[in-house]
Amino acid sequence: MTRPPDRKPGRFLPGDVDEEGTSWSRGGTGPAALNQPEDVPDHIPGRVPHQRRTDYRVLSLIAAVLIAVMIGVTCVDVVGRYLLNAPFGPAYELTQLALAALVFIALPLTTADGGHVEVDLALHLFRRRIQRLLGRLAGWVSAVVLAYFAWRMVLLGLNQIGDGARTADLGLPLAPLAFLAAASCGLSAIIMAVRSPE
């Protein structure tokens, strides 16, 4: 171990190697800081301040319920189909609707967490200030795209109301799903526009 003896256990600086032979390229504390600067927040669930907010928890609960519904519908359909020879008719439609709703419920959560896929192959070549500026620019571009999606979803929902669009098996209206998508994209656009790059 190359960490000097006067340094606290679990604390590593550039060039240090831990007990398992892992090289730490930057500072930080513990495994969460591997190859990360000290100012990168710890994204362990329950430790990020916005994850303790009521709105975040409500959306997370709704997402969990939708996952449970999809699991339940699939299990009922499989058991009915293969053991009782009586498949659950609306299973496919319910799964489609629940999955679509789940995606749009989870979109603001993913945006708030900064969990979208980012490719930053050359970002490390720039100074920290330029990195933050590019992060802010990417956030604004993403916000504009999400706002456009929200607008298109509102138009789609209004068209579906006018056409009376419904699902084939259960006859459920499709417009509420479009409006959910619009609200989700709009909220995500706001989050993306105001969130500061890490």
WOURZI-V782790 format. One record per pair of residues at least 4 apart in sequence whose ideal C-beta (glycine too) atoms are under 6 Angstrom apart, sorted by the first residue. I is the first residue (numbers start at 0). J is the second residue. If there is no record, write none. Layout:
I,J
I,J
This chain:
1,15
1,16
2,6
2,15
6,10
9,28
9,29
10,28
11,15
11,23
12,26
13,24
13,25
15,23
16,22
17,21
24,34
25,36
26,37
27,32
27,35
27,37
28,32
31,41
35,39
39,197
41,46
42,47
49,55
49,111
50,55
58,104
58,108
61,104
62,101
62,104
62,105
65,97
65,100
65,101
68,97
69,94
69,97
72,90
72,93
72,94
75,79
75,87
76,80
76,86
76,87
76,90
78,82
79,83
79,85
79,86
79,87
80,86
89,93
89,168
89,169
92,166
92,168
92,169
99,176
100,104
101,105
103,179
103,180
103,183
105,109
106,183
106,187
107,183
107,186
107,187
109,114
110,187
110,190
110,191
111,190
122,130
125,129
125,130
131,196
134,196
135,196
138,191
141,191
142,188
142,191
142,192
145,184
145,187
145,188
146,188
148,184
149,181
149,184
149,185
152,177
152,180
152,181
153,181
155,177
156,174
156,177
156,178
159,164
159,173
159,174
159,177
160,174
164,173
165,170
165,172
166,171
190,194
